[in-house]
Amino acid sequence: MMFKDRVADAYKQIQDHICKGLVEVDGKAQFEEELWEREGGGGGRTRVMQHGNVIEKGGVNFSAVYGKLPESVKRSFKVENDEFFATGVSIVMHPENPFVPIIHMNIRYFEMDEQTRWFGGGIDLTPHYVIPTDARFFHYYLKQACDQFKAEFYPKFKALADDYFFIRHRNETRGIGGIFYDRLKPENTGLSYEEILDFSLAVGNTFLPVYTELIDRNRHTDYTESHKEWQYLRRSRYAEFNLVYDSGTKFGLETNGRIESILMSLPPTAKWHYNAQALPNSPEEETSNLLKKGIDWL
């Protein structure tokens, strides 16, 4: 079996494992699956859950697509070849309870030929209300996963996440970050492609234990209508980032991807109030003050 096919198979298993675990922790919602094919080559499995006990809307998507790259993507990637293969798993969960955070994960592999191929991905957390103990748990777990491979991975990829998940027009981070990496290959990691695949799968396997723990900590926290209004505002920031800055959204749109799968990341309900401001000394202001780069959560 070719390397790219083994990557795709491993990612399918990650999708299956995570979906099974999310159904168990939610206790109500089931995934609706849609198999799709991409005009030009390849396809995927879109799985969406809605109206659950915990998850209001969430998706766990797998894709493996191939074909010819548009000129705009070739220029962006600084490559000359036309033919490409890309596979990955992408996850976004929008919970019902404002004290359960939004979570996003993506692991992906891109290949044009033996010399032009790399891994990318990451996992990050967007709380509606930042809970420092949860933030420390999340970052500690990611550091443990990274340290199995390279001691420098966590600080490097944490800084990249801070920079990437930044809403420039708001001058604030999307959430509390996590890890983000792109174009990992032997030349810039000192690892073989097999070892980088193992790292990619290790990142994928952090999702379920981390999010299950965060759900269990917060799913029964009481909330009010004002908490929900703040959640809708925080969701609007999430939508702004994904539509304006997210590279995966741009790649999907430019390569004629499936629009429902690409926009799966958007929340079911979000609100944009004119000139919305958090009240002084409120929990909302405390969260706003923590939406900045460079916080050492450990």
Protein Blocks (a to p, Z undefined) as FASTA:
>chain_A
ZZklmmmmmmmmmmmmmmmmmmmmnomaccdddddddehiacddddddehifklmbdcdd
ddddeddddfklmmmnopabfbdcddddddddddfblkbccdddddddddfblmlgcded
ddddddfbdcfklmmmmmmmmmmmmmmmomklmmmmmmmmmmmmpcfknopafblojadd
ehiafklnopafklmmmmmmmmmmmmmmmmmmmmmmmmmpccdfklmmmmmmmmmmmmmm
mmmmmmklmmmmmnopafklmmmmpcfbdcddehiacdehiaklmmmmmmcghiafZZ
